[in-house]
Amino acid sequence: MTKAADKKLIVGLDIGTSKVSALVGEVLPDGEVNVIGEGSSPSGGMDKGGVNDLESVVKSVQSAIYKAELMADCQISSVFLSLSGKHIRCQTEEGMVPISDKEVTQDDVDNVIHTAKSVKISDEHKVLHVIPQEFAIDYQEGIKNPVGLSGVRMEASVHLITCHNDMARNIVKAVERCDLKVDQLIFSGLAASHAVLTPDERELGVCVVDIGGGTMDIAVWTGGALRHAAVIPYAGNVVTSDIAYAFGTPLGDAEEIKVKYGCALSELVSKDAKVDVPSVGGRPSRSLQSQTLAEVIEPRYSELLGLVNQKLIEVQEQLRNAGVKHQLAAGIVLTGGAAQMEGLVECAERVFSNQVRVGLPLNVTGLTEHVQFPHYATAVGLLHYGKDSQTFDDSEIEQKRSVSGFFSKLSGWFRKEF
């Protein structure tokens, strides 16, 4: 993995529609993730979470990896890789097993989760994540960690996130073309949740919305557990496109204008503020009011967030009908590259009628001046995921790649978090 073999290094690779980010993290003795390398490059060949030009993706990944290697002074051989796209699906399943020795062991936990996830899914899909929600022993419900408790039978509620085989295969193929091994594929919205949420928010009820260039990844948490995952295939790029068409400016310039001068709430913009807008075909640039720009951006962001709100209303209704805690008392957390716009929190609070904050990556040290921004949330979350996966001895490395090993890791993670 690295010249300094004694270091525990993890690499997170986030291949987005607009940008590829690679982070190298070192796991310190106290369990903290210390970021020692960062590399990014404009993304080519990706659209709405899917690969549409393999060679372009390979070049983008190689560029980001090379920069991260230079900064961290290491050679990267494997990565934890993010995955998004509208093919992401989720479902909650139940399992039940008798308790073998009148006292719950880790084997019992693995068995009940295995039972819960042994459901038929589409032949085109595969299971990406198996995430325990709660356990019940006999008549006691809502147990977070059942190990050591006594009883006759145990039930488990488990959340499955699945992805399309070919979509996953294509992005893995692009990474492998760079002579890299994929340690694990992780849903982007889940990775971002790991980076930006606190345990209190997950307990009270919160929705993370990771707004990228091509997709919005949604993760809904209540009662300390993931309840729903989804991807909406529209995001920041449609705002850029609106600006380009409204002002007759190239897409590259429209993106720059959006980032530098954009505001998602027109009433926050000074009536006197102006913005210089380049034209196409060699025509001279024009000066336009910033408020006019905001009047193009605001309705589109309101529409995008409205799609999320519509999905949230459906999810909350399903949770309510299932008798599961459905309130989002901790509100909405917006993260991702397109979440950094001025006025977005105020715009979102109007759409959701709930409290909103912008989520920055938490619990990292090292190159914080580089990575403590919303657009690094997924990459930082991948490092946290990688850290949890590396809590195994060498003899267990292969087991951790198996389903039961992954359950053990997850239940261990639940014990630590909650």
DRENDO-1510 file (C-alpha; in Angstrom, 1 decimal, always signed):
<recs>
REC; n; res; u; v; w
REC; 1; MET; +0.0; +0.0; +0.0 .
REC; 2; THR; +2.7; +2.4; +0.9 .
REC; 3; LYS; +6.4; +2.9; +1.4 .
REC; 4; ALA; +5.7; +3.3; +5.1 .
REC; 5; ALA; +4.3; -0.2; +5.6 .
REC; 6; ASP; +3.8; +0.3; +9.4 .
REC; 7; LYS; +1.3; +3.0; +8.8 .
REC; 8; LYS; -2.4; +2.1; +8.5 .
REC; 9; LEU; -3.5; +3.9; +5.4 .
REC; 10; ILE; -6.9; +4.1; +3.8 .
REC; 11; VAL; -7.9; +5.7; +0.5 .
REC; 12; GLY; -11.3; +7.0; -0.3 .
REC; 13; LEU; -12.2; +7.6; -4.0 .
REC; 14; ASP; -15.3; +9.6; -4.9 .
REC; 15; ILE; -16.0; +9.7; -8.6 .
REC; 16; GLY; -18.7; +12.3; -9.1 .
REC; 17; THR; -20.3; +13.8; -12.2 .
REC; 18; SER; -18.3; +17.0; -11.8 .
REC; 19; LYS; -15.3; +16.1; -9.8 .
REC; 20; VAL; -13.1; +13.1; -8.8 .
REC; 21; SER; -11.7; +13.3; -5.2 .
REC; 22; ALA; -9.1; +11.0; -3.7 .
REC; 23; LEU; -8.2; +11.2; +0.0 .
REC; 24; VAL; -5.5; +9.3; +1.8 .
REC; 25; GLY; -6.1; +8.9; +5.5 .
REC; 26; GLU; -3.9; +7.4; +8.3 .
REC; 27; VAL; -5.6; +5.7; +11.2 .
REC; 28; LEU; -4.0; +6.9; +14.4 .
REC; 29; PRO; -3.6; +4.8; +17.5 .
REC; 30; ASP; -6.6; +6.5; +19.1 .
REC; 31; GLY; -8.8; +5.6; +16.1 .
REC; 32; GLU; -8.8; +9.2; +14.7 .
REC; 33; VAL; -8.6; +9.5; +10.9 .
REC; 34; ASN; -5.7; +11.8; +9.9 .
REC; 35; VAL; -5.8; +13.0; +6.3 .
REC; 36; ILE; -2.3; +13.1; +4.8 .
REC; 37; GLY; -3.0; +13.3; +1.1 .
REC; 38; GLU; -5.6; +14.9; -1.2 .
REC; 39; GLY; -6.0; +14.9; -4.9 .
REC; 40; SER; -8.9; +16.1; -7.2 .
REC; 41; SER; -9.5; +16.5; -10.9 .
REC; 42; PRO; -12.5; +17.6; -13.1 .
REC; 43; SER; -14.6; +14.5; -13.8 .
REC; 44; GLY; -15.0; +13.3; -17.3 .
REC; 45; GLY; -17.1; +10.4; -18.7 .
REC; 46; MET; -19.6; +10.4; -15.8 .
REC; 47; ASP; -23.3; +11.3; -15.9 .
REC; 48; LYS; -25.8; +11.0; -13.1 .
REC; 49; GLY; -23.6; +8.4; -11.2 .
REC; 50; GLY; -23.1; +6.2; -14.3 .
REC; 51; VAL; -20.1; +5.7; -16.6 .
REC; 52; ASN; -20.7; +6.9; -20.2 .
REC; 53; ASP; -17.0; +7.1; -21.4 .
REC; 54; LEU; -14.7; +4.6; -19.7 .
REC; 55; GLU; -11.4; +6.1; -20.9 .
REC; 56; SER; -12.4; +9.6; -19.7 .
REC; 57; VAL; -13.2; +8.3; -16.3 .
REC; 58; VAL; -9.8; +6.4; -16.2 .
REC; 59; LYS; -7.9; +9.6; -17.0 .
REC; 60; SER; -9.8; +11.6; -14.3 .
REC; 61; VAL; -9.1; +9.0; -11.7 .
REC; 62; GLN; -5.5; +8.6; -12.6 .
REC; 63; SER; -5.0; +12.4; -12.3 .
REC; 64; ALA; -6.7; +12.6; -8.8 .
REC; 65; ILE; -4.8; +9.5; -7.5 .
REC; 66; TYR; -1.4; +10.8; -8.8 .
REC; 67; LYS; -1.9; +14.1; -6.9 .
REC; 68; ALA; -3.0; +12.3; -3.7 .
REC; 69; GLU; +0.1; +10.0; -3.9 .
REC; 70; LEU; +2.4; +12.9; -4.4 .
REC; 71; MET; +1.0; +14.7; -1.3 .
REC; 72; ALA; +0.9; +11.6; +0.9 .
REC; 73; ASP; +4.2; +10.3; -0.4 .
REC; 74; CYS; +2.8; +6.8; -0.9 .
REC; 75; GLN; +1.8; +4.4; -3.6 .
REC; 76; ILE; -1.9; +3.8; -3.7 .
REC; 77; SER; -3.0; +0.2; -4.6 .
REC; 78; SER; -6.5; -0.1; -3.3 .
REC; 79; VAL; -9.5; +2.2; -2.6 .
REC; 80; PHE; -12.9; +2.4; -0.9 .
REC; 81; LEU; -15.1; +3.6; -3.8 .
REC; 82; SER; -18.4; +5.5; -3.7 .
REC; 83; LEU; -21.4; +4.6; -5.9 .
REC; 84; SER; -24.5; +6.6; -6.8 .
REC; 85; GLY; -27.2; +6.6; -9.5 .
REC; 86; LYS; -30.9; +6.2; -9.8 .
REC; 87; HIS; -30.4; +2.4; -9.8 .
REC; 88; ILE; -29.8; +2.5; -6.0 .
REC; 89; ARG; -32.7; +0.7; -4.2 .
REC; 90; CYS; -33.5; +0.0; -0.6 .
REC; 91; GLN; -35.8; -2.3; +1.4 .
REC; 92; THR; -36.3; -3.3; +5.0 .
REC; 93; GLU; -36.6; -7.0; +5.9 .
REC; 94; GLU; -37.2; -9.0; +9.1 .
REC; 95; GLY; -35.5; -12.2; +10.3 .
REC; 96; MET; -36.0; -14.5; +13.3 .
REC; 97; VAL; -33.9; -17.2; +14.9 .
REC; 98; PRO; -34.0; -19.2; +18.1 .
REC; 99; ILE; -31.3; -18.2; +20.6 .
REC; 100; SER; -28.9; -21.1; +20.9 .
REC; 101; ASP; -27.7; -20.9; +24.5 .
REC; 102; LYS; -30.4; -18.8; +26.2 .
REC; 103; GLU; -27.9; -15.9; +25.9 .
REC; 104; VAL; -27.3; -14.1; +22.6 .
REC; 105; THR; -23.9; -14.5; +21.0 .
REC; 106; GLN; -22.3; -12.8; +18.0 .
REC; 107; ASP; -23.1; -15.9; +16.0 .
REC; 108; ASP; -26.8; -15.5; +16.8 .
REC; 109; VAL; -26.7; -11.9; +15.6 .
REC; 110; ASP; -25.0; -12.9; +12.4 .
REC; 111; ASN; -27.5; -15.7; +11.9 .
REC; 112; VAL; -30.6; -13.5; +12.4 .
REC; 113; ILE; -29.2; -10.9; +10.0 .
REC; 114; HIS; -28.4; -13.5; +7.5 .
REC; 115; THR; -32.0; -14.8; +7.7 .
REC; 116; ALA; -33.4; -11.3; +7.3 .
REC; 117; LYS; -31.3; -10.5; +4.2 .
REC; 118; SER; -32.0; -13.9; +2.5 .
REC; 119; VAL; -34.7; -12.4; +0.4 .
REC; 120; LYS; -35.1; -12.6; -3.4 .
REC; 121; ILE; -33.9; -9.5; -5.1 .
REC; 122; SER; -33.9; -8.7; -8.8 .
REC; 123; ASP; -31.4; -10.7; -10.8 .
REC; 124; GLU; -30.0; -7.5; -12.2 .
REC; 125; HIS; -29.3; -6.2; -8.7 .
REC; 126; LYS; -26.8; -7.1; -5.9 .
REC; 127; VAL; -26.7; -6.3; -2.2 .
REC; 128; LEU; -24.4; -3.4; -1.5 .
REC; 129; HIS; -25.1; -2.9; +2.2 .
REC; 130; VAL; -26.8; -4.9; +5.0 .
REC; 131; ILE; -27.5; -2.5; +7.9 .
REC; 132; PRO; -29.1; -3.7; +11.2 .
REC; 133; GLN; -31.8; -1.3; +12.5 .
REC; 134; GLU; -33.1; -2.9; +15.7 .
REC; 135; PHE; -33.4; -6.3; +17.4 .
REC; 136; ALA; -36.1; -7.8; +19.5 .
REC; 137; ILE; -35.8; -10.6; +22.1 .
REC; 138; ASP; -39.0; -12.3; +23.0 .
REC; 139; TYR; -41.2; -9.3; +24.1 .
REC; 140; GLN; -38.5; -6.7; +24.4 .
REC; 141; GLU; -38.2; -4.5; +21.3 .
REC; 142; GLY; -35.9; -1.7; +20.1 .
REC; 143; ILE; -32.6; -3.3; +21.2 .
REC; 144; LYS; -29.5; -1.8; +19.6 .
REC; 145; ASN; -27.0; -4.4; +20.7 .
REC; 146; PRO; -28.4; -7.8; +21.8 .
REC; 147; VAL; -25.2; -9.6; +22.6 .
REC; 148; GLY; -25.2; -11.1; +26.1 .
REC; 149; LEU; -28.9; -10.7; +26.7 .
REC; 150; SER; -31.1; -13.7; +27.6 .
REC; 151; GLY; -34.1; -15.0; +25.8 .
REC; 152; VAL; -35.7; -17.7; +23.7 .
REC; 153; ARG; -35.9; -16.1; +20.2 .
REC; 154; MET; -34.5; -13.1; +18.5 .
REC; 155; GLU; -35.8; -11.0; +15.7 .
REC; 156; ALA; -33.9; -8.4; +13.6 .
REC; 157; SER; -35.0; -5.6; +11.3 .
REC; 158; VAL; -32.4; -5.0; +8.6 .
REC; 159; HIS; -32.1; -2.4; +5.9 .
REC; 160; LEU; -30.7; -3.6; +2.5 .
REC; 161; ILE; -29.3; -1.2; -0.1 .
REC; 162; THR; -28.9; -2.7; -3.5 .
REC; 163; CYS; -27.4; -1.6; -6.8 .
REC; 164; HIS; -27.5; -2.6; -10.4 .
REC; 165; ASN; -24.8; -5.2; -11.3 .
REC; 166; ASP; -23.7; -3.5; -14.5 .
REC; 167; MET; -23.6; +0.0; -13.1 .
REC; 168; ALA; -21.4; -1.2; -10.3 .
REC; 169; ARG; -19.3; -3.3; -12.6 .
REC; 170; ASN; -18.6; -0.4; -15.0 .
REC; 171; ILE; -17.3; +2.0; -12.3 .
REC; 172; VAL; -15.2; -0.8; -10.7 .
REC; 173; LYS; -13.8; -1.6; -14.2 .
REC; 174; ALA; -12.7; +2.1; -14.6 .
REC; 175; VAL; -10.9; +2.0; -11.3 .
REC; 176; GLU; -9.2; -1.3; -12.0 .
REC; 177; ARG; -8.0; +0.1; -15.3 .
REC; 178; CYS; -5.9; +2.4; -13.1 .
REC; 179; ASP; -4.2; -0.6; -11.5 .
REC; 180; LEU; -6.2; -0.1; -8.4 .
REC; 181; LYS; -8.2; -2.7; -6.3 .
REC; 182; VAL; -11.6; -1.8; -5.0 .
REC; 183; ASP; -11.7; -2.8; -1.3 .
REC; 184; GLN; -15.4; -2.0; -1.0 .
REC; 185; LEU; -18.2; -0.2; -2.9 .
REC; 186; ILE; -20.2; +2.2; -0.7 .
REC; 187; PHE; -23.3; +4.1; -1.4 .
REC; 188; SER; -22.4; +7.8; -1.6 .
REC; 189; GLY; -25.3; +9.0; +0.6 .
REC; 190; LEU; -24.3; +6.5; +3.3 .
REC; 191; ALA; -20.6; +7.6; +3.2 .
REC; 192; ALA; -21.7; +11.3; +3.4 .
REC; 193; SER; -23.9; +10.5; +6.4 .
REC; 194; HIS; -20.9; +9.0; +8.2 .
REC; 195; ALA; -18.9; +12.2; +7.6 .
REC; 196; VAL; -21.4; +14.9; +8.5 .
REC; 197; LEU; -23.9; +13.5; +11.1 .
REC; 198; THR; -23.7; +13.4; +14.9 .
REC; 199; PRO; -25.1; +10.4; +16.8 .
REC; 200; ASP; -27.7; +12.8; +18.3 .
REC; 201; GLU; -29.0; +13.7; +14.8 .
REC; 202; ARG; -29.3; +10.1; +13.8 .
REC; 203; GLU; -31.2; +9.3; +17.0 .
REC; 204; LEU; -33.6; +12.3; +16.8 .
REC; 205; GLY; -34.3; +11.9; +13.0 .
REC; 206; VAL; -32.5; +13.6; +10.2 .
REC; 207; CYS; -32.3; +13.5; +6.4 .
REC; 208; VAL; -28.9; +14.0; +4.7 .
REC; 209; VAL; -29.1; +15.3; +1.1 .
REC; 210; ASP; -25.8; +15.1; -0.7 .
REC; 211; ILE; -26.2; +17.5; -3.7 .
REC; 212; GLY; -23.6; +16.8; -6.4 .
REC; 213; GLY; -23.4; +17.8; -10.0 .
REC; 214; GLY; -25.5; +15.0; -11.5 .
REC; 215; THR; -27.3; +13.4; -8.5 .
REC; 216; MET; -28.9; +14.1; -5.1 .
REC; 217; ASP; -28.2; +11.2; -2.7 .
REC; 218; ILE; -30.7; +10.9; +0.2 .
REC; 219; ALA; -30.3; +9.1; +3.5 .
REC; 220; VAL; -33.0; +9.2; +6.1 .
REC; 221; TRP; -32.1; +8.3; +9.7 .
REC; 222; THR; -34.4; +7.9; +12.7 .
REC; 223; GLY; -34.0; +6.2; +16.1 .
REC; 224; GLY; -30.2; +5.8; +15.4 .
REC; 225; ALA; -30.8; +3.7; +12.3 .
REC; 226; LEU; -30.8; +4.2; +8.5 .
REC; 227; ARG; -34.5; +4.0; +7.3 .
REC; 228; HIS; -34.3; +4.9; +3.6 .
REC; 229; ALA; -31.8; +5.5; +0.8 .
REC; 230; ALA; -32.5; +7.0; -2.6 .
REC; 231; VAL; -31.0; +8.9; -5.5 .
REC; 232; ILE; -32.6; +11.6; -7.5 .
REC; 233; PRO; -30.9; +12.0; -10.9 .
REC; 234; TYR; -31.1; +15.8; -11.0 .
REC; 235; ALA; -28.7; +18.2; -9.2 .
REC; 236; GLY; -26.4; +21.1; -9.5 .
REC; 237; ASN; -25.8; +20.7; -13.3 .
REC; 238; VAL; -29.4; +21.6; -14.1 .
REC; 239; VAL; -28.8; +24.9; -12.4 .
REC; 240; THR; -25.7; +25.5; -14.4 .
REC; 241; SER; -27.6; +24.6; -17.6 .
REC; 242; ASP; -30.4; +27.1; -16.7 .
REC; 243; ILE; -27.8; +29.9; -16.3 .
REC; 244; ALA; -26.2; +29.0; -19.6 .
REC; 245; TYR; -29.5; +29.1; -21.5 .
REC; 246; ALA; -30.9; +32.2; -19.7 .
REC; 247; PHE; -27.8; +34.3; -20.4 .
REC; 248; GLY; -26.4; +32.7; -23.5 .
REC; 249; THR; -23.1; +31.9; -21.9 .
REC; 250; PRO; -20.9; +28.7; -22.3 .
REC; 251; LEU; -21.5; +25.9; -19.7 .
REC; 252; GLY; -18.0; +26.3; -18.3 .
REC; 253; ASP; -18.6; +30.0; -17.7 .
REC; 254; ALA; -22.1; +29.4; -16.4 .
REC; 255; GLU; -20.6; +27.0; -13.8 .
REC; 256; GLU; -18.0; +29.6; -12.7 .
REC; 257; ILE; -20.7; +32.3; -12.4 .
REC; 258; LYS; -22.9; +30.0; -10.4 .
REC; 259; VAL; -20.1; +29.2; -8.0 .
REC; 260; LYS; -18.7; +32.7; -7.6 .
REC; 261; TYR; -21.8; +34.9; -7.7 .
REC; 262; GLY; -24.8; +32.5; -7.3 .
REC; 263; CYS; -27.4; +32.9; -4.6 .
REC; 264; ALA; -30.4; +30.7; -4.0 .
REC; 265; LEU; -32.6; +33.5; -2.5 .
REC; 266; SER; -33.0; +36.6; -4.7 .
REC; 267; GLU; -34.1; +38.8; -1.8 .
REC; 268; LEU; -30.6; +38.4; -0.2 .
REC; 269; VAL; -28.9; +40.0; -3.3 .
REC; 270; SER; -28.2; +43.7; -3.5 .
REC; 271; LYS; -30.1; +45.5; -6.3 .
REC; 272; ASP; -26.9; +47.3; -7.3 .
REC; 273; ALA; -24.7; +44.2; -7.5 .
REC; 274; LYS; -23.6; +43.3; -11.1 .
REC; 275; VAL; -22.0; +40.2; -12.6 .
REC; 276; ASP; -19.9; +40.0; -15.8 .
REC; 277; VAL; -21.3; +37.3; -18.1 .
REC; 278; PRO; -19.1; +36.0; -21.0 .
REC; 279; SER; -20.9; +35.5; -24.4 .
REC; 280; VAL; -20.5; +32.8; -27.0 .
REC; 281; GLY; -18.9; +33.1; -30.5 .
REC; 282; GLY; -16.5; +35.8; -29.7 .
REC; 283; ARG; -19.2; +38.4; -28.8 .
REC; 284; PRO; -18.3; +40.9; -26.0 .
REC; 285; SER; -19.2; +40.0; -22.4 .
REC; 286; ARG; -22.2; +41.7; -20.8 .
REC; 287; SER; -22.9; +43.1; -17.4 .
REC; 288; LEU; -26.1; +41.8; -15.7 .
REC; 289; GLN; -27.7; +42.3; -12.3 .
REC; 290; SER; -26.8; +39.7; -9.7 .
REC; 291; GLN; -30.5; +39.7; -8.8 .
REC; 292; THR; -31.4; +38.5; -12.2 .
REC; 293; LEU; -29.0; +35.6; -11.8 .
REC; 294; ALA; -30.6; +34.7; -8.4 .
REC; 295; GLU; -34.0; +34.8; -10.1 .
REC; 296; VAL; -32.8; +32.0; -12.4 .
REC; 297; ILE; -31.2; +30.0; -9.6 .
REC; 298; GLU; -33.8; +30.2; -6.9 .
REC; 299; PRO; -36.7; +28.5; -8.7 .
REC; 300; ARG; -34.5; +25.6; -9.9 .
REC; 301; TYR; -33.1; +25.0; -6.4 .
REC; 302; SER; -36.6; +25.2; -5.0 .
REC; 303; GLU; -37.7; +22.6; -7.5 .
REC; 304; LEU; -34.8; +20.3; -6.8 .
REC; 305; LEU; -35.4; +20.5; -3.0 .
REC; 306; GLY; -39.1; +20.1; -3.7 .
REC; 307; LEU; -38.3; +16.7; -5.3 .
REC; 308; VAL; -36.5; +15.7; -2.1 .
REC; 309; ASN; -39.4; +16.9; +0.1 .
REC; 310; GLN; -41.9; +14.9; -1.9 .
REC; 311; LYS; -39.7; +11.8; -1.4 .
REC; 312; LEU; -39.4; +12.6; +2.3 .
REC; 313; ILE; -43.2; +12.9; +2.7 .
REC; 314; GLU; -43.6; +9.4; +1.1 .
REC; 315; VAL; -40.9; +7.9; +3.3 .
REC; 316; GLN; -42.3; +9.4; +6.5 .
REC; 317; GLU; -45.7; +8.0; +5.7 .
REC; 318; GLN; -44.3; +4.5; +5.1 .
REC; 319; LEU; -42.4; +4.7; +8.5 .
REC; 320; ARG; -45.5; +5.9; +10.3 .
REC; 321; ASN; -47.5; +3.0; +8.8 .
REC; 322; ALA; -44.8; +0.6; +9.9 .
REC; 323; GLY; -44.9; +1.9; +13.4 .
REC; 324; VAL; -41.4; +3.3; +13.2 .
REC; 325; LYS; -40.2; +6.7; +14.5 .
REC; 326; HIS; -40.8; +9.0; +11.5 .
REC; 327; GLN; -40.2; +12.5; +12.8 .
REC; 328; LEU; -37.1; +14.4; +11.5 .
REC; 329; ALA; -36.6; +16.4; +14.7 .
REC; 330; ALA; -33.0; +17.2; +13.8 .
REC; 331; GLY; -34.1; +18.6; +10.4 .
REC; 332; ILE; -32.2; +18.4; +7.1 .
REC; 333; VAL; -28.5; +18.4; +6.5 .
REC; 334; LEU; -27.4; +19.5; +3.0 .
REC; 335; THR; -23.9; +18.6; +1.9 .
REC; 336; GLY; -22.0; +18.0; -1.4 .
REC; 337; GLY; -20.5; +20.4; -3.9 .
REC; 338; ALA; -23.8; +22.1; -4.8 .
REC; 339; ALA; -24.7; +22.7; -1.2 .
REC; 340; GLN; -22.3; +25.6; -0.7 .
REC; 341; MET; -24.4; +28.3; -2.4 .
REC; 342; GLU; -25.3; +31.4; -0.5 .
REC; 343; GLY; -28.9; +31.6; +0.5 .
REC; 344; LEU; -29.4; +27.8; +0.1 .
REC; 345; VAL; -30.2; +27.2; +3.8 .
REC; 346; GLU; -32.9; +29.8; +3.8 .
REC; 347; CYS; -34.3; +28.5; +0.5 .
REC; 348; ALA; -34.3; +25.0; +1.9 .
REC; 349; GLU; -36.0; +26.0; +5.2 .
REC; 350; ARG; -38.9; +27.4; +3.2 .
REC; 351; VAL; -39.2; +24.2; +1.1 .
REC; 352; PHE; -38.9; +21.7; +4.0 .
REC; 353; SER; -40.6; +23.8; +6.8 .
REC; 354; ASN; -37.8; +22.4; +9.0 .
REC; 355; GLN; -34.4; +23.4; +10.3 .
REC; 356; VAL; -31.6; +23.1; +7.8 .
REC; 357; ARG; -27.8; +23.2; +8.1 .
REC; 358; VAL; -24.9; +22.6; +5.7 .
REC; 359; GLY; -22.9; +19.5; +6.7 .
REC; 360; LEU; -19.1; +19.7; +6.8 .
REC; 361; PRO; -17.0; +16.6; +7.4 .
REC; 362; LEU; -16.5; +15.8; +11.1 .
REC; 363; ASN; -13.9; +13.9; +13.1 .
REC; 364; VAL; -10.9; +14.3; +10.9 .
REC; 365; THR; -7.5; +15.7; +11.5 .
REC; 366; GLY; -4.6; +16.5; +9.3 .
REC; 367; LEU; -5.3; +18.4; +6.0 .
REC; 368; THR; -8.5; +19.9; +7.4 .
REC; 369; GLU; -8.0; +23.2; +5.5 .
REC; 370; HIS; -8.3; +21.1; +2.3 .
REC; 371; VAL; -11.1; +18.7; +3.2 .
REC; 372; GLN; -13.5; +20.5; +5.7 .
REC; 373; PHE; -15.9; +21.5; +2.9 .
REC; 374; PRO; -19.2; +20.0; +1.8 .
REC; 375; HIS; -17.8; +18.6; -1.5 .
REC; 376; TYR; -15.4; +16.3; +0.5 .
REC; 377; ALA; -18.2; +14.8; +2.6 .
REC; 378; THR; -18.4; +11.6; +0.7 .
REC; 379; ALA; -14.6; +11.1; +0.4 .
REC; 380; VAL; -14.2; +11.7; +4.2 .
REC; 381; GLY; -17.1; +9.3; +4.9 .
REC; 382; LEU; -15.3; +6.6; +2.8 .
REC; 383; LEU; -12.2; +7.0; +5.1 .
REC; 384; HIS; -14.4; +6.5; +8.1 .
REC; 385; TYR; -15.9; +3.4; +6.5 .
REC; 386; GLY; -12.4; +2.1; +5.7 .
REC; 387; LYS; -11.3; +2.7; +9.2 .
REC; 388; ASP; -14.1; +0.5; +10.5 .
REC; 389; SER; -13.3; -2.2; +8.0 .
REC; 390; GLN; -9.7; -2.3; +9.2 .
REC; 391; THR; -10.5; -3.3; +12.8 .
REC; 392; PHE; -9.9; -6.9; +11.9 .
REC; 393; ASP; -6.8; -9.1; +12.4 .
REC; 394; ASP; -4.9; -10.3; +9.3 .
REC; 395; SER; -6.5; -13.7; +9.7 .
REC; 396; GLU; -9.9; -12.1; +9.4 .
REC; 397; ILE; -9.3; -10.0; +6.3 .
REC; 398; GLU; -10.9; -12.5; +4.0 .
REC; 399; GLN; -13.8; -13.1; +6.3 .
REC; 400; LYS; -14.6; -9.4; +6.4 .
REC; 401; ARG; -15.2; -9.5; +2.7 .
REC; 402; SER; -17.8; -12.2; +3.3 .
REC; 403; VAL; -21.4; -11.3; +4.2 .
REC; 404; SER; -21.2; -12.6; +7.8 .
REC; 405; GLY; -17.9; -10.8; +8.4 .
REC; 406; PHE; -19.5; -7.6; +7.2 .
REC; 407; PHE; -22.4; -8.0; +9.6 .
REC; 408; SER; -19.9; -8.4; +12.5 .
REC; 409; LYS; -18.2; -5.2; +11.5 .
REC; 410; LEU; -21.6; -3.4; +11.2 .
REC; 411; SER; -22.8; -4.6; +14.6 .
REC; 412; GLY; -19.4; -3.6; +16.0 .
REC; 413; TRP; -19.9; -0.2; +14.4 .
REC; 414; PHE; -23.4; +0.1; +16.0 .
REC; 415; ARG; -21.9; -0.7; +19.4 .
REC; 416; LYS; -19.4; +2.1; +19.0 .
REC; 417; GLU; -21.7; +4.7; +17.6 .
REC; 418; PHE; -24.7; +4.1; +19.8 .
</recs>
